[in-house]
Amino acid sequence: MRDHDVLLHVIVEIKDIIDRYLEVGTGFPEITIDRLVEILDRHELVVAIDRLERGFGRPQLIN
């Protein structure tokens, strides 16, 4: 999976978790935070962010 795909997948997962939290109105924000931290701590996400921050995967300008 490309780095951008990893990021997009994670964003969709995070949005789903937040949407469910807001819809249900659960009284357990700790569980929601734990789920978000699990997603944000995934190795493939950490690696993808690192590569993107170093400039890999950026679109090349054609002159």
C-alpha positions as CSV (number, residue, x, y, z in Angstrom):
1,M,0.0,0.0,0.0
2,R,1.3,3.5,-0.8
3,D,2.0,6.0,1.9
4,H,-0.9,8.2,0.8
5,D,-3.2,5.1,0.9
6,V,-2.1,4.3,4.4
7,L,-2.9,7.9,5.5
8,L,-6.3,7.9,3.8
9,H,-7.2,4.6,5.4
10,V,-6.3,5.9,8.8
11,I,-8.2,9.1,8.4
12,V,-11.3,7.2,7.4
13,E,-10.9,4.9,10.4
14,I,-10.5,7.8,12.8
15,K,-13.5,9.6,11.3
16,D,-15.6,6.4,11.8
17,I,-14.5,6.1,15.4
18,I,-15.3,9.8,16.1
19,D,-18.6,9.6,14.3
20,R,-19.6,6.5,16.4
21,Y,-18.6,8.2,19.6
22,L,-20.7,11.3,18.8
23,E,-23.7,9.3,17.6
24,V,-23.8,7.0,20.6
25,G,-22.8,9.6,23.1
26,T,-20.9,7.0,25.1
27,G,-19.8,8.1,28.5
28,F,-16.4,6.4,28.0
29,P,-14.1,8.8,26.2
30,E,-11.1,6.8,27.5
31,I,-12.1,3.9,25.2
32,T,-12.4,6.2,22.2
33,I,-9.0,7.8,23.0
34,D,-7.4,4.3,23.4
35,R,-8.8,3.2,20.0
36,L,-7.5,6.4,18.3
37,V,-4.1,6.0,19.9
38,E,-3.9,2.4,18.7
39,I,-4.6,3.5,15.2
40,L,-2.1,6.4,15.3
41,D,0.6,4.2,16.8
42,R,0.5,1.6,14.0
43,H,3.9,0.8,12.6
44,E,2.9,1.3,8.9
45,L,1.5,4.7,9.7
46,V,4.6,5.8,11.5
47,V,6.7,4.7,8.6
48,A,4.5,6.3,6.0
49,I,4.5,9.6,7.9
50,D,8.3,9.5,8.3
51,R,8.8,8.9,4.5
52,L,6.4,11.7,3.6
53,E,8.0,14.1,6.0
54,R,11.4,13.3,4.4
55,G,9.9,14.2,1.0
56,F,9.3,10.7,-0.5
57,G,6.1,10.4,-2.5
58,R,5.7,14.1,-3.3
59,P,4.5,14.8,-6.8
60,Q,7.2,15.8,-9.2
61,L,6.8,19.1,-11.0
62,I,7.3,18.7,-14.8
63,N,9.0,21.6,-16.4
